[in-house]
Amino acid sequence: MPIHGQAYIGVLPSPEGKIIGLSKYDRIVEYFCARLQIQEELVSQIGNYIVDATAPKGLAIRISAVHMCRTHRGVRASEQSRMINSAFFGEMLHNQDLKNEFLHEALALERRIGA
């Protein structure tokens, strides 16, 4: 069954890396989301692809989604029952301050859009 939610991406560009437009991040996320898979692997697949394509100094991805299998069958969880997964690469993996800043901004955006 499908999931629906939001993907948050934080990029720390590298002078040697490639810069891509914002719409490309949307396309990358949509490409990987169109496959049958689990959310835990989705964040890593998106992250690995972006790292390979752009070579950033750091990258962070957070996906917050409602799983239809939980809301429409089985436990019948509420729409507020979300699964959240994150993946960090490069400096975003090793620098706790950068990681905290990304998570703080993603959570603030999530609250603003009502996700």
N, C-alpha and C positions, 0 to 999 in steps of 0.2 A: 504494500500500500504506500501511497506517496507521503512525503513530508512537505511542510511549507514553513518558511522562516526567513531569516536574514543572515547574510554573511558580512562580516566586518573584516577588512583587510588593512593592515598597517605596514607600510614599506619604508625602509631606511635605504635610500638609493646609494649606490656606489659610484664613484667617479669613473670606474672602469666598466660598470654595468650598463644595461640598456634601460632607458625610460620608456614606458608604454603609457598610452592614454587611459583615462579612467574607464572608458567604455570597454576597453580590452579586458579589464578585470571582471567586469560583468559577464562578458562573453566566456571567459575561462570558467567562471563559477557555473554558468548555465550549461556549458559543455559537460562538465563533470557531474552536475546534478541530473542530467538527462539519463544517466546510466542506472541500472539496478545495482545498488550497493548499500552499505551501512554508513551512517553519518560519521562514525569514528574514523573510517578510512577516508572519507570525503575530504576532511580538513587536510590530511597528509597529502592526498593526491593533488589537490589544488596548490598547496604550498610547494611541493616538489616540482610541479610544472612551472610555477612562477620563478622559483629559484633557478631552475635550469635555463629558462628563457631570458631572464633579466640579470642574474648574478647580483642581487642586492646585498648590501652590508648586513641587513637584517629584515626579517619578514615575520609578521604575526597574522594569524587567521583565527577567527572565532565564528562559529555557526551556532545559532540559537533557533531551534525548530520544533514545531509540533508534529508529532508522528500520528498519522491517521489511524494506524493500527491500534494505538492506545486510546484514541478518542471515539472510534466508531465500532470497536469490537473489544473483546477481552475485558480489560479493567474499566473501560469507558471513562478514562481520565478526562478532566476538564480541558478546555482550550488553553488554559493558563499553564498546563503541565508541559514544560518544555525540556528538551534535551539540549545540553550545551557542551560543545567540544571546542578545544583550542589547539593550535599547533604553532610552535615558535621555531625560527630558524636563524642561524648566524648570531649577530649581536643581540637580537631580540630573545634568543634562547638563554644567553649567558648573562645579560645585563638586567638585573631585577628591577632597576628603576625604569628602564624602557618598557619592560613587560608590564609593570604596574601602571604606567602612563597609558599604554594601549588599552589595557583592561578597563581602566577608569573611563576613558573616552568612549569605548564601545558600550559600556554599561549606561553611561549618560545618554548616548544616542538611542539606545534601546528603550530607555524610559521615556524619552521625548516622543518617539514614534509610537509608543504604546505597545511595543512587542513583548 
